[in-house]
């Protein structure tokens, strides 16, 4: 789901590999602490894009929401698998 949402944003190719890496790392994280750590890295990455004015504000906001939703979903999933 996250991957489809990201593709719909049509982000510059120069950012796509880095974002793909963030998605892969989040998907690979299994423990809640690791998932939260990945979420923090995502926020830091997006904040860097925002400060650099690398994307439109609407795209930045969409990235924050998409990644937050994905992190929350992973945390819910991890809590159901002891």
PyMOL Python script that loads the backbone (N, CA, C, O; Angstrom):
from pymol import cmd

cmd.read_pdbstr("""\
ATOM      1  N   UNK A   1       0.823  -1.195   0.000  1.00  0.00           N
ATOM      2  CA  UNK A   1       0.000   0.000   0.000  1.00  0.00           C
ATOM      3  C   UNK A   1       0.868   1.260   0.000  1.00  0.00           C
ATOM      4  O   UNK A   1       0.650   2.161  -0.809  1.00  0.00           O
ATOM      5  N   UNK A   2       1.848   1.326   0.901  1.00  0.00           N
ATOM      6  CA  UNK A   2       2.713   2.499   0.966  1.00  0.00           C
ATOM      7  C   UNK A   2       3.430   2.707  -0.363  1.00  0.00           C
ATOM      8  O   UNK A   2       3.551   3.835  -0.842  1.00  0.00           O
ATOM      9  N   UNK A   3       3.898   1.626  -0.949  1.00  0.00           N
ATOM     10  CA  UNK A   3       4.618   1.737  -2.212  1.00  0.00           C
ATOM     11  C   UNK A   3       3.740   2.367  -3.302  1.00  0.00           C
ATOM     12  O   UNK A   3       4.212   3.199  -4.078  1.00  0.00           O
ATOM     13  N   UNK A   4       2.460   1.967  -3.358  1.00  0.00           N
ATOM     14  CA  UNK A   4       1.551   2.532  -4.358  1.00  0.00           C
ATOM     15  C   UNK A   4       1.311   4.014  -4.094  1.00  0.00           C
ATOM     16  O   UNK A   4       1.270   4.816  -5.027  1.00  0.00           O
ATOM     17  N   UNK A   5       1.153   4.376  -2.820  1.00  0.00           N
ATOM     18  CA  UNK A   5       0.936   5.785  -2.475  1.00  0.00           C
ATOM     19  C   UNK A   5       2.148   6.626  -2.881  1.00  0.00           C
ATOM     20  O   UNK A   5       2.004   7.731  -3.404  1.00  0.00           O
ATOM     21  N   UNK A   6       3.330   6.092  -2.635  1.00  0.00           N
ATOM     22  CA  UNK A   6       4.542   6.823  -2.989  1.00  0.00           C
ATOM     23  C   UNK A   6       4.667   6.987  -4.501  1.00  0.00           C
ATOM     24  O   UNK A   6       5.054   8.052  -4.980  1.00  0.00           O
ATOM     25  N   UNK A   7       4.345   5.946  -5.246  1.00  0.00           N
ATOM     26  CA  UNK A   7       4.401   6.038  -6.710  1.00  0.00           C
ATOM     27  C   UNK A   7       3.429   7.099  -7.213  1.00  0.00           C
ATOM     28  O   UNK A   7       3.723   7.804  -8.179  1.00  0.00           O
ATOM     29  N   UNK A   8       2.276   7.215  -6.565  1.00  0.00           N
ATOM     30  CA  UNK A   8       1.273   8.192  -6.989  1.00  0.00           C
ATOM     31  C   UNK A   8       1.776   9.629  -6.820  1.00  0.00           C
ATOM     32  O   UNK A   8       1.315  10.531  -7.520  1.00  0.00           O
ATOM     33  N   UNK A   9       2.714   9.845  -5.898  1.00  0.00           N
ATOM     34  CA  UNK A   9       3.271  11.189  -5.715  1.00  0.00           C
ATOM     35  C   UNK A   9       4.179  11.604  -6.866  1.00  0.00           C
ATOM     36  O   UNK A   9       4.400  12.794  -7.087  1.00  0.00           O
ATOM     37  N   UNK A  10       4.704  10.626  -7.596  1.00  0.00           N
ATOM     38  CA  UNK A  10       5.616  10.902  -8.707  1.00  0.00           C
ATOM     39  C   UNK A  10       6.791  11.767  -8.251  1.00  0.00           C
ATOM     40  O   UNK A  10       7.041  12.849  -8.783  1.00  0.00           O
ATOM     41  N   UNK A  11       7.496  11.253  -7.254  1.00  0.00           N
ATOM     42  CA  UNK A  11       8.651  11.960  -6.713  1.00  0.00           C
ATOM     43  C   UNK A  11       9.818  11.903  -7.691  1.00  0.00           C
ATOM     44  O   UNK A  11       9.887  11.001  -8.526  1.00  0.00           O
ATOM     45  N   UNK A  12      10.730  12.859  -7.589  1.00  0.00           N
ATOM     46  CA  UNK A  12      11.903  12.826  -8.478  1.00  0.00           C
ATOM     47  C   UNK A  12      12.674  11.523  -8.325  1.00  0.00           C
ATOM     48  O   UNK A  12      12.794  10.981  -7.226  1.00  0.00           O
ATOM     49  N   UNK A  13      13.193  11.031  -9.445  1.00  0.00           N
ATOM     50  CA  UNK A  13      13.951   9.779  -9.421  1.00  0.00           C
ATOM     51  C   UNK A  13      15.106   9.845  -8.436  1.00  0.00           C
ATOM     52  O   UNK A  13      15.458   8.840  -7.819  1.00  0.00           O
ATOM     53  N   UNK A  14      15.699  11.029  -8.287  1.00  0.00           N
ATOM     54  CA  UNK A  14      16.845  11.182  -7.398  1.00  0.00           C
ATOM     55  C   UNK A  14      16.492  10.853  -5.953  1.00  0.00           C
ATOM     56  O   UNK A  14      17.370  10.469  -5.181  1.00  0.00           O
ATOM     57  N   UNK A  15      15.237  10.995  -5.576  1.00  0.00           N
ATOM     58  CA  UNK A  15      14.800  10.690  -4.208  1.00  0.00           C
ATOM     59  C   UNK A  15      14.230   9.288  -4.082  1.00  0.00           C
ATOM     60  O   UNK A  15      14.188   8.725  -2.988  1.00  0.00           O
ATOM     61  N   UNK A  16      13.796   8.728  -5.191  1.00  0.00           N
ATOM     62  CA  UNK A  16      13.073   7.457  -5.139  1.00  0.00           C
ATOM     63  C   UNK A  16      13.895   6.331  -4.512  1.00  0.00           C
ATOM     64  O   UNK A  16      13.357   5.558  -3.720  1.00  0.00           O
ATOM     65  N   UNK A  17      15.178   6.219  -4.841  1.00  0.00           N
ATOM     66  CA  UNK A  17      15.989   5.142  -4.276  1.00  0.00           C
ATOM     67  C   UNK A  17      16.104   5.269  -2.765  1.00  0.00           C
ATOM     68  O   UNK A  17      16.003   4.276  -2.044  1.00  0.00           O
ATOM     69  N   UNK A  18      16.316   6.497  -2.282  1.00  0.00           N
ATOM     70  CA  UNK A  18      16.424   6.702  -0.839  1.00  0.00           C
ATOM     71  C   UNK A  18      15.114   6.362  -0.138  1.00  0.00           C
ATOM     72  O   UNK A  18      15.117   5.748   0.929  1.00  0.00           O
ATOM     73  N   UNK A  19      14.005   6.758  -0.732  1.00  0.00           N
ATOM     74  CA  UNK A  19      12.705   6.464  -0.144  1.00  0.00           C
ATOM     75  C   UNK A  19      12.430   4.967  -0.188  1.00  0.00           C
ATOM     76  O   UNK A  19      11.877   4.409   0.761  1.00  0.00           O
ATOM     77  N   UNK A  20      12.810   4.314  -1.281  1.00  0.00           N
ATOM     78  CA  UNK A  20      12.657   2.856  -1.365  1.00  0.00           C
ATOM     79  C   UNK A  20      13.447   2.168  -0.253  1.00  0.00           C
ATOM     80  O   UNK A  20      12.976   1.200   0.345  1.00  0.00           O
ATOM     81  N   UNK A  21      14.659   2.678   0.021  1.00  0.00           N
ATOM     82  CA  UNK A  21      15.464   2.110   1.111  1.00  0.00           C
ATOM     83  C   UNK A  21      14.759   2.265   2.459  1.00  0.00           C
ATOM     84  O   UNK A  21      14.770   1.347   3.279  1.00  0.00           O
ATOM     85  N   UNK A  22      14.150   3.420   2.681  1.00  0.00           N
ATOM     86  CA  UNK A  22      13.421   3.644   3.932  1.00  0.00           C
ATOM     87  C   UNK A  22      12.243   2.673   4.059  1.00  0.00           C
ATOM     88  O   UNK A  22      11.989   2.134   5.136  1.00  0.00           O
ATOM     89  N   UNK A  23      11.539   2.460   2.969  1.00  0.00           N
ATOM     90  CA  UNK A  23      10.396   1.537   2.979  1.00  0.00           C
ATOM     91  C   UNK A  23      10.879   0.115   3.261  1.00  0.00           C
ATOM     92  O   UNK A  23      10.281  -0.595   4.069  1.00  0.00           O
ATOM     93  N   UNK A  24      11.951  -0.298   2.602  1.00  0.00           N
ATOM     94  CA  UNK A  24      12.490  -1.648   2.825  1.00  0.00           C
ATOM     95  C   UNK A  24      12.917  -1.837   4.277  1.00  0.00           C
ATOM     96  O   UNK A  24      12.646  -2.877   4.877  1.00  0.00           O
ATOM     97  N   UNK A  25      13.581  -0.834   4.838  1.00  0.00           N
ATOM     98  CA  UNK A  25      14.040  -0.928   6.226  1.00  0.00           C
ATOM     99  C   UNK A  25      12.857  -1.012   7.184  1.00  0.00           C
ATOM    100  O   UNK A  25      12.899  -1.769   8.154  1.00  0.00           O
ATOM    101  N   UNK A  26      11.817  -0.251   6.925  1.00  0.00           N
ATOM    102  CA  UNK A  26      10.623  -0.313   7.771  1.00  0.00           C
ATOM    103  C   UNK A  26       9.985  -1.691   7.666  1.00  0.00           C
ATOM    104  O   UNK A  26       9.602  -2.276   8.679  1.00  0.00           O
ATOM    105  N   UNK A  27       9.869  -2.209   6.463  1.00  0.00           N
ATOM    106  CA  UNK A  27       9.251  -3.522   6.266  1.00  0.00           C
ATOM    107  C   UNK A  27      10.062  -4.641   6.915  1.00  0.00           C
ATOM    108  O   UNK A  27       9.502  -5.657   7.325  1.00  0.00           O
ATOM    109  N   UNK A  28      11.375  -4.457   7.009  1.00  0.00           N
ATOM    110  CA  UNK A  28      12.234  -5.478   7.600  1.00  0.00           C
ATOM    111  C   UNK A  28      12.259  -5.416   9.126  1.00  0.00           C
ATOM    112  O   UNK A  28      12.588  -6.406   9.780  1.00  0.00           O
ATOM    113  N   UNK A  29      11.917  -4.276   9.688  1.00  0.00           N
ATOM    114  CA  UNK A  29      11.934  -4.114  11.147  1.00  0.00           C
ATOM    115  C   UNK A  29      10.837  -4.966  11.763  1.00  0.00           C
ATOM    116  O   UNK A  29       9.705  -4.980  11.279  1.00  0.00           O
ATOM    117  N   UNK A  30      11.179  -5.682  12.841  1.00  0.00           N
ATOM    118  CA  UNK A  30      10.199  -6.576  13.446  1.00  0.00           C
ATOM    119  C   UNK A  30       9.834  -6.185  14.862  1.00  0.00           C
ATOM    120  O   UNK A  30       8.670  -6.283  15.251  1.00  0.00           O
ATOM    121  N   UNK A  31      10.808  -5.744  15.637  1.00  0.00           N
ATOM    122  CA  UNK A  31      10.547  -5.361  17.021  1.00  0.00           C
ATOM    123  C   UNK A  31      10.004  -3.929  17.064  1.00  0.00           C
ATOM    124  O   UNK A  31      10.407  -3.095  16.253  1.00  0.00           O
ATOM    125  N   UNK A  32       9.099  -3.636  17.994  1.00  0.00           N
ATOM    126  CA  UNK A  32       8.556  -2.270  18.089  1.00  0.00           C
ATOM    127  C   UNK A  32       9.644  -1.197  18.167  1.00  0.00           C
ATOM    128  O   UNK A  32       9.501  -0.129  17.571  1.00  0.00           O
ATOM    129  N   UNK A  33      10.729  -1.471  18.896  1.00  0.00           N
ATOM    130  CA  UNK A  33      11.805  -0.479  19.010  1.00  0.00           C
ATOM    131  C   UNK A  33      12.446  -0.219  17.648  1.00  0.00           C
ATOM    132  O   UNK A  33      12.753   0.925  17.312  1.00  0.00           O
ATOM    133  N   UNK A  34      12.644  -1.271  16.873  1.00  0.00           N
ATOM    134  CA  UNK A  34      13.240  -1.125  15.542  1.00  0.00           C
ATOM    135  C   UNK A  34      12.294  -0.377  14.608  1.00  0.00           C
ATOM    136  O   UNK A  34      12.733   0.445  13.803  1.00  0.00           O
ATOM    137  N   UNK A  35      11.009  -0.660  14.714  1.00  0.00           N
ATOM    138  CA  UNK A  35      10.016   0.022  13.879  1.00  0.00           C
ATOM    139  C   UNK A  35      10.006   1.511  14.223  1.00  0.00           C
ATOM    140  O   UNK A  35       9.981   2.357  13.329  1.00  0.00           O
ATOM    141  N   UNK A  36      10.026   1.830  15.518  1.00  0.00           N
ATOM    142  CA  UNK A  36      10.037   3.233  15.933  1.00  0.00           C
ATOM    143  C   UNK A  36      11.316   3.930  15.480  1.00  0.00           C
ATOM    144  O   UNK A  36      11.285   5.098  15.093  1.00  0.00           O
ATOM    145  N   UNK A  37      12.424   3.227  15.528  1.00  0.00           N
ATOM    146  CA  UNK A  37      13.706   3.791  15.077  1.00  0.00           C
ATOM    147  C   UNK A  37      13.634   4.103  13.575  1.00  0.00           C
ATOM    148  O   UNK A  37      14.093   5.155  13.130  1.00  0.00           O
ATOM    149  N   UNK A  38      13.060   3.186  12.813  1.00  0.00           N
ATOM    150  CA  UNK A  38      12.894   3.427  11.370  1.00  0.00           C
ATOM    151  C   UNK A  38      11.977   4.625  11.136  1.00  0.00           C
ATOM    152  O   UNK A  38      12.229   5.446  10.254  1.00  0.00           O
ATOM    153  N   UNK A  39      10.916   4.716  11.931  1.00  0.00           N
ATOM    154  CA  UNK A  39      10.009   5.859  11.807  1.00  0.00           C
ATOM    155  C   UNK A  39      10.725   7.170  12.075  1.00  0.00           C
ATOM    156  O   UNK A  39      10.485   8.160  11.383  1.00  0.00           O
ATOM    157  N   UNK A  40      11.597   7.188  13.066  1.00  0.00           N
ATOM    158  CA  UNK A  40      12.358   8.398  13.379  1.00  0.00           C
ATOM    159  C   UNK A  40      13.293   8.759  12.224  1.00  0.00           C
ATOM    160  O   UNK A  40      13.470   9.936  11.912  1.00  0.00           O
ATOM    161  N   UNK A  41      13.887   7.756  11.594  1.00  0.00           N
ATOM    162  CA  UNK A  41      14.769   8.024  10.450  1.00  0.00           C
ATOM    163  C   UNK A  41      13.966   8.583   9.273  1.00  0.00           C
ATOM    164  O   UNK A  41      14.441   9.460   8.551  1.00  0.00           O
ATOM    165  N   UNK A  42      12.763   8.075   9.087  1.00  0.00           N
ATOM    166  CA  UNK A  42      11.909   8.580   8.014  1.00  0.00           C
ATOM    167  C   UNK A  42      11.562  10.046   8.247  1.00  0.00           C
ATOM    168  O   UNK A  42      11.629  10.866   7.331  1.00  0.00           O
ATOM    169  N   UNK A  43      11.188  10.364   9.489  1.00  0.00           N
ATOM    170  CA  UNK A  43      10.843  11.746   9.817  1.00  0.00           C
ATOM    171  C   UNK A  43      12.043  12.658   9.579  1.00  0.00           C
ATOM    172  O   UNK A  43      11.899  13.745   9.020  1.00  0.00           O
ATOM    173  N   UNK A  44      13.222  12.215  10.003  1.00  0.00           N
ATOM    174  CA  UNK A  44      14.434  13.019   9.814  1.00  0.00           C
ATOM    175  C   UNK A  44      14.704  13.243   8.320  1.00  0.00           C
ATOM    176  O   UNK A  44      15.075  14.342   7.909  1.00  0.00           O
ATOM    177  N   UNK A  45      14.516  12.203   7.526  1.00  0.00           N
ATOM    178  CA  UNK A  45      14.737  12.316   6.081  1.00  0.00           C
ATOM    179  C   UNK A  45      13.761  13.326   5.477  1.00  0.00           C
ATOM    180  O   UNK A  45      14.160  14.197   4.705  1.00  0.00           O
ATOM    181  N   UNK A  46      12.498  13.204   5.830  1.00  0.00           N
ATOM    182  CA  UNK A  46      11.482  14.103   5.273  1.00  0.00           C
ATOM    183  C   UNK A  46      11.732  15.530   5.744  1.00  0.00           C
ATOM    184  O   UNK A  46      11.575  16.476   4.972  1.00  0.00           O
ATOM    185  N   UNK A  47      12.117  15.691   7.003  1.00  0.00           N
ATOM    186  CA  UNK A  47      12.432  17.017   7.519  1.00  0.00           C
ATOM    187  C   UNK A  47      13.573  17.642   6.711  1.00  0.00           C
ATOM    188  O   UNK A  47      13.545  18.835   6.409  1.00  0.00           O
ATOM    189  N   UNK A  48      14.569  16.833   6.364  1.00  0.00           N
ATOM    190  CA  UNK A  48      15.662  17.330   5.528  1.00  0.00           C
ATOM    191  C   UNK A  48      15.164  17.798   4.172  1.00  0.00           C
ATOM    192  O   UNK A  48      15.600  18.835   3.671  1.00  0.00           O
ATOM    193  N   UNK A  49      14.253  17.040   3.575  1.00  0.00           N
ATOM    194  CA  UNK A  49      13.667  17.447   2.293  1.00  0.00           C
ATOM    195  C   UNK A  49      12.896  18.752   2.442  1.00  0.00           C
ATOM    196  O   UNK A  49      12.950  19.631   1.582  1.00  0.00           O
ATOM    197  N   UNK A  50      12.177  18.852   3.554  1.00  0.00           N
ATOM    198  CA  UNK A  50      11.380  20.052   3.802  1.00  0.00           C
ATOM    199  C   UNK A  50      12.285  21.273   3.954  1.00  0.00           C
ATOM    200  O   UNK A  50      12.029  22.317   3.355  1.00  0.00           O
ATOM    201  N   UNK A  51      13.342  21.140   4.758  1.00  0.00           N
ATOM    202  CA  UNK A  51      14.258  22.267   4.975  1.00  0.00           C
ATOM    203  C   UNK A  51      14.974  22.668   3.692  1.00  0.00           C
ATOM    204  O   UNK A  51      15.237  23.848   3.462  1.00  0.00           O
ATOM    205  N   UNK A  52      15.284  21.687   2.866  1.00  0.00           N
ATOM    206  CA  UNK A  52      15.971  21.963   1.600  1.00  0.00           C
ATOM    207  C   UNK A  52      15.004  22.450   0.526  1.00  0.00           C
ATOM    208  O   UNK A  52      15.412  22.798  -0.582  1.00  0.00           O
ATOM    209  N   UNK A  53      13.728  22.469   0.868  1.00  0.00           N
ATOM    210  CA  UNK A  53      12.688  22.842  -0.104  1.00  0.00           C
ATOM    211  C   UNK A  53      12.807  22.003  -1.380  1.00  0.00           C
ATOM    212  O   UNK A  53      12.661  22.500  -2.496  1.00  0.00           O
ATOM    213  N   UNK A  54      13.077  20.713  -1.168  1.00  0.00           N
ATOM    214  CA  UNK A  54      13.285  19.791  -2.281  1.00  0.00           C
ATOM    215  C   UNK A  54      11.974  19.348  -2.925  1.00  0.00           C
ATOM    216  O   UNK A  54      11.963  18.881  -4.064  1.00  0.00           O
ATOM    217  N   UNK A  55      10.879  19.493  -2.200  1.00  0.00           N
ATOM    218  CA  UNK A  55       9.565  19.080  -2.716  1.00  0.00           C
ATOM    219  C   UNK A  55       8.536  20.144  -2.380  1.00  0.00           C
ATOM    220  O   UNK A  55       8.759  21.012  -1.536  1.00  0.00           O
ATOM    221  N   UNK A  56       7.413  20.053  -3.056  1.00  0.00           N
ATOM    222  CA  UNK A  56       6.297  20.958  -2.745  1.00  0.00           C
ATOM    223  C   UNK A  56       5.783  20.654  -1.337  1.00  0.00           C
ATOM    224  O   UNK A  56       5.825  19.504  -0.900  1.00  0.00           O
ATOM    225  N   UNK A  57       5.299  21.673  -0.623  1.00  0.00           N
ATOM    226  CA  UNK A  57       4.770  21.445   0.727  1.00  0.00           C
ATOM    227  C   UNK A  57       3.697  20.351   0.779  1.00  0.00           C
ATOM    228  O   UNK A  57       3.641  19.593   1.748  1.00  0.00           O
ATOM    229  N   UNK A  58       2.862  20.263  -0.231  1.00  0.00           N
ATOM    230  CA  UNK A  58       1.820  19.236  -0.239  1.00  0.00           C
ATOM    231  C   UNK A  58       2.427  17.830  -0.301  1.00  0.00           C
ATOM    232  O   UNK A  58       1.910  16.900   0.319  1.00  0.00           O
ATOM    233  N   UNK A  59       3.521  17.681  -1.047  1.00  0.00           N
ATOM    234  CA  UNK A  59       4.189  16.382  -1.134  1.00  0.00           C
ATOM    235  C   UNK A  59       4.878  16.032   0.184  1.00  0.00           C
ATOM    236  O   UNK A  59       4.877  14.876   0.608  1.00  0.00           O
ATOM    237  N   UNK A  60       5.465  17.040   0.824  1.00  0.00           N
ATOM    238  CA  UNK A  60       6.096  16.822   2.130  1.00  0.00           C
ATOM    239  C   UNK A  60       5.048  16.342   3.128  1.00  0.00           C
ATOM    240  O   UNK A  60       5.262  15.360   3.840  1.00  0.00           O
ATOM    241  N   UNK A  61       3.923  17.035   3.175  1.00  0.00           N
ATOM    242  CA  UNK A  61       2.850  16.648   4.096  1.00  0.00           C
ATOM    243  C   UNK A  61       2.357  15.232   3.796  1.00  0.00           C
ATOM    244  O   UNK A  61       2.110  14.448   4.712  1.00  0.00           O
ATOM    245  N   UNK A  62       2.218  14.914   2.521  1.00  0.00           N
ATOM    246  CA  UNK A  62       1.775  13.571   2.133  1.00  0.00           C
ATOM    247  C   UNK A  62       2.785  12.520   2.591  1.00  0.00           C
ATOM    248  O   UNK A  62       2.392  11.457   3.072  1.00  0.00           O
ATOM    249  N   UNK A  63       4.076  12.803   2.448  1.00  0.00           N
ATOM    250  CA  UNK A  63       5.095  11.855   2.890  1.00  0.00           C
ATOM    251  C   UNK A  63       5.018  11.635   4.395  1.00  0.00           C
ATOM    252  O   UNK A  63       5.072  10.498   4.864  1.00  0.00           O
ATOM    253  N   UNK A  64       4.893  12.721   5.151  1.00  0.00           N
ATOM    254  CA  UNK A  64       4.768  12.571   6.603  1.00  0.00           C
ATOM    255  C   UNK A  64       3.595  11.657   6.949  1.00  0.00           C
ATOM    256  O   UNK A  64       3.735  10.736   7.753  1.00  0.00           O
ATOM    257  N   UNK A  65       2.449  11.912   6.344  1.00  0.00           N
ATOM    258  CA  UNK A  65       1.249  11.127   6.660  1.00  0.00           C
ATOM    259  C   UNK A  65       1.394   9.673   6.221  1.00  0.00           C
ATOM    260  O   UNK A  65       1.025   8.765   6.964  1.00  0.00           O
ATOM    261  N   UNK A  66       1.923   9.446   5.029  1.00  0.00           N
ATOM    262  CA  UNK A  66       2.080   8.075   4.525  1.00  0.00           C
ATOM    263  C   UNK A  66       3.015   7.258   5.412  1.00  0.00           C
ATOM    264  O   UNK A  66       2.705   6.127   5.787  1.00  0.00           O
ATOM    265  N   UNK A  67       4.159   7.848   5.740  1.00  0.00           N
ATOM    266  CA  UNK A  67       5.113   7.112   6.565  1.00  0.00           C
ATOM    267  C   UNK A  67       4.590   6.919   7.980  1.00  0.00           C
ATOM    268  O   UNK A  67       4.804   5.861   8.573  1.00  0.00           O
ATOM    269  N   UNK A  68       3.912   7.915   8.533  1.00  0.00           N
ATOM    270  CA  UNK A  68       3.356   7.751   9.872  1.00  0.00           C
ATOM    271  C   UNK A  68       2.320   6.627   9.877  1.00  0.00           C
ATOM    272  O   UNK A  68       2.317   5.784  10.774  1.00  0.00           O
ATOM    273  N   UNK A  69       1.451   6.616   8.883  1.00  0.00           N
ATOM    274  CA  UNK A  69       0.454   5.541   8.790  1.00  0.00           C
ATOM    275  C   UNK A  69       1.137   4.176   8.675  1.00  0.00           C
ATOM    276  O   UNK A  69       0.706   3.209   9.304  1.00  0.00           O
ATOM    277  N   UNK A  70       2.201   4.099   7.872  1.00  0.00           N
ATOM    278  CA  UNK A  70       2.905   2.829   7.685  1.00  0.00           C
ATOM    279  C   UNK A  70       3.571   2.382   8.984  1.00  0.00           C
ATOM    280  O   UNK A  70       3.530   1.200   9.323  1.00  0.00           O
ATOM    281  N   UNK A  71       4.184   3.314   9.714  1.00  0.00           N
ATOM    282  CA  UNK A  71       4.824   2.973  10.986  1.00  0.00           C
ATOM    283  C   UNK A  71       3.771   2.480  11.973  1.00  0.00           C
ATOM    284  O   UNK A  71       3.977   1.469  12.644  1.00  0.00           O
ATOM    285  N   UNK A  72       2.652   3.179  12.067  1.00  0.00           N
ATOM    286  CA  UNK A  72       1.594   2.769  12.999  1.00  0.00           C
ATOM    287  C   UNK A  72       1.059   1.385  12.636  1.00  0.00           C
ATOM    288  O   UNK A  72       0.797   0.570  13.520  1.00  0.00           O
ATOM    289  N   UNK A  73       0.897   1.119  11.349  1.00  0.00           N
ATOM    290  CA  UNK A  73       0.421  -0.198  10.917  1.00  0.00           C
ATOM    291  C   UNK A  73       1.426  -1.286  11.289  1.00  0.00           C
ATOM    292  O   UNK A  73       1.041  -2.365  11.739  1.00  0.00           O
ATOM    293  N   UNK A  74       2.725  -0.998  11.099  1.00  0.00           N
ATOM    294  CA  UNK A  74       3.756  -1.978  11.461  1.00  0.00           C
ATOM    295  C   UNK A  74       3.772  -2.212  12.964  1.00  0.00           C
ATOM    296  O   UNK A  74       3.940  -3.347  13.409  1.00  0.00           O
ATOM    297  N   UNK A  75       3.600  -1.150  13.760  1.00  0.00           N
ATOM    298  CA  UNK A  75       3.570  -1.306  15.208  1.00  0.00           C
ATOM    299  C   UNK A  75       2.377  -2.159  15.650  1.00  0.00           C
ATOM    300  O   UNK A  75       2.503  -3.000  16.540  1.00  0.00           O
ATOM    301  N   UNK A  76       1.218  -1.934  15.020  1.00  0.00           N
ATOM    302  CA  UNK A  76       0.039  -2.761  15.337  1.00  0.00           C
ATOM    303  C   UNK A  76       0.308  -4.204  14.979  1.00  0.00           C
ATOM    304  O   UNK A  76      -0.036  -5.109  15.739  1.00  0.00           O
ATOM    305  N   UNK A  77       0.918  -4.427  13.831  1.00  0.00           N
ATOM    306  CA  UNK A  77       1.233  -5.786  13.378  1.00  0.00           C
ATOM    307  C   UNK A  77       2.215  -6.456  14.341  1.00  0.00           C
ATOM    308  O   UNK A  77       2.050  -7.625  14.688  1.00  0.00           O
ATOM    309  N   UNK A  78       3.227  -5.716  14.766  1.00  0.00           N
ATOM    310  CA  UNK A  78       4.231  -6.278  15.670  1.00  0.00           C
ATOM    311  C   UNK A  78       3.635  -6.613  17.022  1.00  0.00           C
ATOM    312  O   UNK A  78       4.060  -7.575  17.662  1.00  0.00           O
ATOM    313  N   UNK A  79       2.660  -5.839  17.468  1.00  0.00           N
ATOM    314  CA  UNK A  79       2.058  -6.099  18.784  1.00  0.00           C
ATOM    315  C   UNK A  79       1.174  -7.352  18.767  1.00  0.00           C
ATOM    316  O   UNK A  79       0.874  -7.915  19.819  1.00  0.00           O
ATOM    317  N   UNK A  80       0.763  -7.781  17.583  1.00  0.00           N
ATOM    318  CA  UNK A  80      -0.057  -8.985  17.480  1.00  0.00           C
ATOM    319  C   UNK A  80       0.770 -10.244  17.255  1.00  0.00           C
ATOM    320  O   UNK A  80       0.231 -11.350  17.226  1.00  0.00           O
ATOM    321  N   UNK A  81       2.088 -10.073  17.096  1.00  0.00           N
ATOM    322  CA  UNK A  81       2.982 -11.213  16.899  1.00  0.00           C
ATOM    323  C   UNK A  81       4.045 -11.203  17.966  1.00  0.00           C
ATOM    324  O   UNK A  81       5.107 -10.610  17.779  1.00  0.00           O
ATOM    325  N   UNK A  82       3.773 -11.864  19.107  1.00  0.00           N
ATOM    326  CA  UNK A  82       4.740 -11.836  20.212  1.00  0.00           C
ATOM    327  C   UNK A  82       6.044 -12.532  19.892  1.00  0.00           C
ATOM    328  O   UNK A  82       6.941 -12.579  20.734  1.00  0.00           O
TER     329      UNK A  82
END
""", "prot")
cmd.dss("prot")
cmd.show_as("cartoon", "prot")
cmd.util.cbc("prot")
cmd.orient("prot")
